[in-house]
Amino acid sequence: MSQVIRHVRSWTSLPSGLRKGGHRKGFSLIDKYRNDEDTVKWEMIAISPLKLDFSGNVRPFTPLWYLANSPLEKSLLSPRSPPPAPVYSDMKLPFEVWDDIFKYLDDGYDIHSLARVCRGLRDVSKEAKGDHAILAKRYRTVKLMSLKPILDFLDLTCSSPGVGLAVLDLTVAIRSKLDRDTVAGLVQLFGAVQNVKRLTLEIDDDDDGWASRTLLRSAHLPRLASFATSLPFTPEVARFIQAHRRVADLALSHHGAEPSDAMAPGREVLPPSLHSLACGLRALQRFRPAPTLTHLHVLVHVPQTLESVCALLGRQLVSLRLGVLERLPDLHTSPCPWSTYDILASFPRLRYIEIHMFEPDFVPQPIHWQDKRDKTLEVRRNTDDPLTVAWVLEEEAWVDHRESVRQFFQGAAAAVLREWAPHVERVVFGDAGVLDTYVCLDHDGDLETKVLAKGDVLGDDHWRKV
């Protein structure tokens, strides 16, 4: 590179008349190379020492190479001997050598990183990038459900390592208890799929937890960004999460071991890049506050869930989903349900709230949506985006009187919108997690109800996308 800079400076120091006439006016052409498309790849030119050195020092003749399609186009390079083939980088390696280097690479990240070095390497890498794109399309998503598919996939990765490195979304769903052979196969599998970004483990541990301890301790996936598991939230699961600091989407089982000193509340550390979390309230309370966490799904909630969530994350949540109600509250000792005003005031950044419910004003529900608004209370929000309220209805509520239940919820949604607009923009509800009915107010303040098309319904993971 230092030679390149020196010769570029020599070229720019030539008299203006010589530079305006182009390099052919001052240099004499000795030889050139053309490829199959009759395109000049390099030219050998001779330069008189007197035209390069104006200090009076006479230097011996030095051959120079002009690269017509190099990343340093119109620059001068001076290797001591001419290359036997077109040059594609400052390293001056022949075309065939770079082609073999790209064929040797199995990791798509390495292929694309090397191809970005210069335009020459970008051209050479086209075949390697095409081969990797075929593997990525076929093996981007892999789901394994028993020991035999795991062993077959391992054999495939041994014969073609690029297959394992092309996997980005891996799901392991094994219904039976994990035995030692299956755990050994999974350990080898994790070593072969180092580029996985999304990992789902739907597995059942053995009675003493040996399988999950062995599996999670040996697994290290440097690019992991999303992790979901059905395993109980144990210290091994917590350590696996802490070891993968790039995880932004985390889903944990609401089942877990009883609280112990190893899993004391407020002790576990969440990844610094965590964006969304789905877990039970007990698991949530075991973590330290995470300033990056903005999307939360409490899988199973109790009447006091909102108080706990508000104390931990109330000022930062953007999306909140409350799952099924675990138990009915004691009507004599439980606190009064929250009102819509309490939600708006306690969660100032909240843009979306979804709750699993029977009816909008069913007494055990944690939020009493149709409370009248106190005009003396000012609603202060830290966001200009209004709130969207989503009601996920129980299937039983739709069995016998589907149309009457729909009309009942439309009336409840209209009452919420008329009372709390513009802070509440719309109410969406639907059956068994399929939010397909949209209620809002138009520009004239009239109620507008839409039944969303199949492709427009809000899916089960909409809370993550807000």
N, C-alpha and C positions, 0 to 999 in steps of 0.2 A: 504493500500500500504506500510506503514511503517513496518507492520508485515511481509509482503512478503520480503522486503529488509533485515530485520534482519535475517530471516530464510535462505535466500539465502547466506548471509555472513556466517552463522553458518555452512552451508553445505560446502562452499568452504574452510572453515578453518579446516575441518577434515584432519587427516593424509592422506598422499598420498596413502598408502596401502588400507585404507578404501574406499577412493574415487574411486580408480581403480577397486575395486571389485563391484562397483555399489551400489545403495541404498539398495538392498535386502540383501547384506552381513551385513550391520550394523543395518538394521531395520527388524522387524518381521511383516509379513502380518497378519492383523486382518480380513479385509473384503474387498470386491470389488463389483462394480456394472457393469453390462453388459447390453447393449441395445439390441434391437431386432436383430441387425446384429452381435451379439456376440462380440462387440468391447468394451474393457474396457474403461469406462468413468471416473471413479475415484476409488481410492484404499485407504483404511484406514490402516495406518501403525503405529506401536508403536516404539518409539525410547527411549533408555535408557538415562536418564539425564546425566550420566557420559560420554556418547559419544558426547553430544552436548555442554557441558559446561566444559571447561578445566581450569577454574579458581579455582576449588575446591569447588564452591558453589553447593550444592545439590538442585535441583529444582524438584517439583512434576512432575509426568508423564503428558505429553501433547500430545493428539492425533493430528496427522497431516493428511492432505489430499493431495494425489498426483493426479493431473489432467492429464490424458493421452493425451487429445486433447485440452488442454487449450491454450490461447495465450502465457502463461508463461510456456511452456512445460519444464519438468524436474525441475520445481521450487517447493517449498514447501509452502503451505498455511495452516493456523491454525485457522479455525473457532472454536467456542466453542462447537458447536453441529453439527453433520453430516447433510448435506442437504438431503431432501427427494427425490431429483431427480438430474440428471446431472447438473453441474454448468457450465455456459457459459461466465462468466466475473468476474472481481474482485469484483463486487457487490454481488456475490454469490447468485443470484436469480435463482430459478429453471427454467428448460426448459419451462414448461407450462406458467410461468409468462411472460417470454420474448416473447413467441409466442403470448400471448394476447396483449402485448405492441405493437408489430408490426401490429397486426390486427387493433389496435386503430388508427394508423397513417394513414392519408389520403394524405399527401403531399409526393410526390416521393422524393423530396430533403431531407426530414427528414428520410425517409426509407433508402436511400442510405448513408446518413451521419452516422446513427446509425450502419449500417452494416459494416462500415469501422473501427469501434472501435477495433475489434479483430476477429480472425478466427471463434470463437464460434458463435458470433452474425452474422457473414456472413453466416454461415450455417443455423441458425434459420431464417434468413430473406429471404430465397429463395422463399418461397410461397408468401410473401408480395410483393417482387419485381416482381414476375411473374404476380400477379394480377394488379399491377400498369402498367406493360408493356402492358397488354391488353387494359387498359383504354387509355394509351398514344397513342397507335396505332389507336384507333378508334376516339379519340377526340382531337388529336394533332392540327388539323386544323378545325376551325369552321367558317362558313359564315352565317350570319343572315340578312334577307332582309325585314322583316316586324315585326310588334308588336307580332303577334301570335307565330312565332318561338322563339322570345325572351322570352315570357312567358313560353312556353313549356320547353325551355332549363333551365330556372330558377327553374321550378318544378323539373327537373331532378337533378340539383345541390343541391336542398334542401334535396332530398331523398338520394343522394349519393354525398357528398362533394368532393370526389376524382375525379369526372368527371370534375368539374370546375377547379381543380388544375392541371389536366392533359392537359388543353388547353395551347398551346404555340403560336399559330398563329390565331388571331381573326380578322375577317373582318365584319364590319357593313356597309351594302350598302342599304340605304333606299332612294328611289327616291322622295318620297313625303316630304312635310314640316313636321318637327318634332312637335308633339303635346305633351302635358304634360304627358299623359300616357306612351308614348314611351320614353320620357326622364327619367321618374321614373323607367321604366324597365331597361334602360341602366345603370342607377346609381347602381341598385342592381346587374346587370350583372358584372360590373367592380369590385364590391366587392367580387364576387365569383370566379373570374379568376385572382388571384393574381400572378400566375406564367407566365402570358403572356409575351412573348419576342418580338412579332411582332404585331403591332396594325395598322389596316387600317380603317379609318373613311371616307366613301363616303356618306356623308349626306348633306342635304340642311337645313340651319338654317332658323328660322322664321325671320320676317321683322326687329324686334328690337334686334335680337341677344340673346334673353333670353335663348334659348335652349342650345346653345353652351357654354354660360357662366355657366349655372347650371351644365351641363354635365362635362365640363373640370375642374371646380373647385372641384368637388367631386371625381374625378378619381385620384387614386394614384396606380401605378403599379410598384412595386420596382424592378422587373427584366426586365423592358421594354428596349429593345435594338434597335428597329426599329419602326419608327412612320411615317405614311403617312396619309394625310388628304386632302379633297377637300374643307374644310372650308376656308374662307378668312383669311389672316394673320392679326389677331387682337391682342390686348393686352392679351386677354384670352389665345389664342393659344401660344403666346410668354411665358406667365407664366407657362403654362403646360409643355412646352419644358424645361424651366429652372428648374422645379421641378423634372425632370427625367434626372439625370446627367449621367446615364449609356447609354443613347441613342447614338448609333454610326452611324446610317443610318437614315436620315431625308429627307422627301419629302413633300414640301408645295405647295399649290396652287399658281399660278401666279396672281390670282385675289386677291385683298385686298382693304382695306379701303384707302381712300386718306390720305396722310401724315398728321400727327398731332403732337402735343407736346408729347403725350403719346407714339408715335411710331417714334420718331425722328431718323435720320440717325446715325448709330454708337452707339446706346444706348442699344440694346438688346444683351444678353450674350448667346452664344451657349454652349451646354454641353461640358465639358472638354474632353470627349471621342469621340467626333464627328469625323467620318471618311469620310462620303460621304453626300453630300447635293444636293437636287434638288429643285429649286425654281426659281422665277423670279428675274430679276435684281434689282427691287425696294426692294424686301424682302432681298436680299443679302446685299444691302447697309445699311440696318437697323441694321445689326449685327456688333458687334465688331470683330476684327480679331481673328481667331481661329487657333492656331499653329498646331493643329492636323488634320485640314481639308486638304485632299489631292485629293479628287474626287468631281468634281463639274459638275452639269447639269443645265445650264441656259435654262429654258423651252422656253422662248420667248426672242429673242435678237433683238437689234437695231444696227445700224451701229457703234455706239460708245461703244458697249458692251465689246469688247476686251480691250480697253483702261481702262475701269473701273475694269474688272477682273484682268488685269495685275497689276494695282495699289494696289489692295487688296490682291491678292493671287499668284501673278506671280512667286515668288521664291519657292513656296512650292507645287504647283499643280503637280500631277502625271497623272491625267486623266481629260480631259475637253470635255464636250459635249455641243454644241450650238444647240438649238432647232430651231423652225421655225422663219423666219424673220418677225417681227411685222409690219414694214413699210419700204418702199423704201427710200433710202437716197436722200437728195438734192445734185445732182451732182455738183452744183456750190459752196456749202458751206461745204460739208462733207469732212473729211480727206481722203487721199489716202488709198486704201486698203492695208492691211498688206501683206507682202511677206512671203515666207517660211522661209527666214532668220530671219525675225522679230519674228516668232513663236519660232524658235530654240533658239534665243538669249534672248528673254523676258521670256520664260518659261524653264529655264535650267534643270528642273527635269522632264519635261513632257515626257511621254512614249506613250500616246494615245490621239488623238484629233479627235472628230467626229463632223460633221457639216451637217445640213440639207440644201440642195441646189438644184438648177435647173441644172446648168452647172458649170464646174470648173472655167471658166473665165467669168461668167455672171457678169456684172459690179456692181450690187448692193451687191454682196457677199463681206463679210469683209476681205477675204483672196484671194489674187491673186497668185494661186499656181504655175503658169507656168512662173513666172518671172525668168529671167536669173540670174545665180549666179555670184556675184562679187567675183572673186578669191582673191582679196586683203583683204576681210573681213574674220576674223577668227571666227569660231564657237566654243564657249566655253560652255561645258555642265557639269552639276554636276552629271551626271549619265552615266554609260557605256551602258545602254540599248538604242537602237535606237528608233526612233519615228515611230509609226504606224498611218497612216492617213486614216480616214474612211469618205466616202461620202454617205449620205443618200439621195436618189433621190426622187423627187416628183413623185407621181403615174402618173400624166398627161404626164410626159416625156416618158413614156413607152407604151402609148396606141396604137399609130399608127405605130411607127417605133422602135420596141423593139430592134431588132438586130443592127440597125444602131446606136442607142443611146448607146448600150453596147460597140460597137467598138469605138465610140467617147471617152467614158470614159477610155477605155483601152489605147488609144493613149495618153490621158492626164496623166494617171497614169505612163505610160512609160517615158514621158518627166520629170515628177517630180523625179522618181527614178534615171534616168540617170544623172540628174543635182545635186541631193542632197544625193545620196548614199555616204558613209554608214550611214549618220545621219538619213536618212529616210529609213527604212528597207522594208516596204511594204505599199501598198495602197489597201484598201478593199472598195467595194461599192456594193450597192444593192437597191432593190425597196422597198419603204414604210417601212424602218426600218429593213429589212431582208438583212443583209450584207452577200451575198453568193458568191461574186466574189473576188478572191484573186490574186493580181498582185505583183510580186517581181522579183529580179534578182538572177540568179543562180550563182554558183562559177565562171563560165566563163564570167560573165557579160551579159549573154543573158536573154532576157525577158521571164518570165515564168508566165502563167496565169492558174489559177485553179478555177473550179466551185465547191464549197464546197457541200458536201452531206447534206441532210436535217438535220442530227443530229449534224453537225459540224459548221453550220452557226452561226455567232455572233448575239446573241439575243439583245433585246431591253435594257437589263440591263448589257451588256458586259462592259460598261464604269465603272461599280462598281467593276468588278472582276479583273481589270488590276493590 
